[in-house]
């Protein structure tokens, strides 16, 4: 019998907290998607994302507190210490891009913003599903299948960014080029951080299989 099978019920709080972080990421991604589809309206929703990000900081702090207090944990301490900031980084990047959209005063949305935000939303769902699978670790393949989809979406986002930047420089509005390029690249950072979560998850699932 493995040590993780002997864990007391209260030690499962880590999976609850990770699930809470995944839910916050999904809610933030949903809000970002709403904003990109409602421009020039809807930018006030960036305040909602900022509030979620602050709550995520509290959850991350709680994870570290429990890690310092727990003698036995469901995952290795270094795995918990890797996954917690990776999830927090995703929230931070979503918060930043919604802040940019709100402050840059975009008068309308475009297909790239809508497609990018949808990719982020789909990736957030995969992270949430992967966290559910991680909570049991009975079927590591389930975790890995979600990680593969996160990787696929990340690759799609990279292709989208390349096309979008090339198309931007075909336009004449220099100020808009600067604004949109900055936002597109920030969305790319969100996807990078999501992919980092995927890397952490697959390493964890492999070590416990």
URUR-V13261 format. One line per field, one symbol per residue. ss: DSSP state (@ for helix, = for strand, . for the rest). psi: psi as a letter, one per 40 degrees, with the letter a starting at -180 (. if undefined). burial: I if it has 24 or more other ideal C-beta (glycine too) atoms within 12 Angstrom, else O. A space follows every 10 residues. Layout:
BEGIN
ss: ???
psi: ???
burial: ???
END
This chain:
BEGIN
ss: ..@@@@..@@ @@@@@@@@@@ @@@@@@@@@@ @@@@@@@@.. ..@@@@@@@@ @@@@@@@@@@ @@@@@@@@@. ......@@@@ @@@@@@@@@@ @@@@@@@@@@ @@@....... @@@@@@@@@@ @@@@@@@@@@ @@@@.....@ @@@@@@@@@@ @@@@@@@@@@ @@@@@@@@.. ...@@@@@@@ @@@@@@@@@@ @@@@@@@@@@ @@@@@@@..
psi: hiddeehidd eedddddddd dddddddddd ddddddeeie ieeeeddddd dddddddddd dddddddddh dhidiidddd eddddddddd dddddddddd ddeefheiii dddddddddd dddddddddd ddddddfdgd dddddddddd dddddddddd ddddddddee iegddddddd dddddddddd dddddddddd ddddddee.
burial: OOOIOOOOOO IIIIIOIIII IIIIIIIIII IIIIIIIOIO OIIOIIOIII OIIOIIIOII OIIOOIIOOO OOIIIOOOII OIIIIIIIII IIIIIIIIII IIOIOIOOII OIIIIIIIII IIIIIIIIII IIIIIOIOOO OIIIOIIOII IOIIOIIIOI IOOIIOOIOO OOOOOOOOII IIIIIIIIII IIIIIIIIII IIIIIOOIO
END
